[in-house]
Amino acid sequence: MSYNIKCPECGAEQKNLNLEETECSYVCSKCGKQTTVDLEKIRKASLKKEATN
């Protein structure tokens, strides 16, 4: 599954990230900061958003 994530440093949207493959880590294409995300938190937020739509 791919995810769209906003960089916590610069706010640039990172699109179609395969976070399972990279062990929940990515490097921002704009500022270059490496970030690790909480994939479970992202999944739960996504499920909540789908439930309200």
C-alpha positions, 0 to 999 in steps of 0.5 A: 500500500502506498501513502501520501505524507507531509514532511514535518520539517518543510510541509512538502507532500511526499506521494505514493510512499511504500512505507512497509518496504522502507521500514516506515522511513523516507527522505523528503524530496524537497528538504532532504530530511530523513523521517520515520513515521508511525505507520499504525497511527497513519492507518488508524487516522485513514480508517477514521477518515474513511468512516466519516465520509 
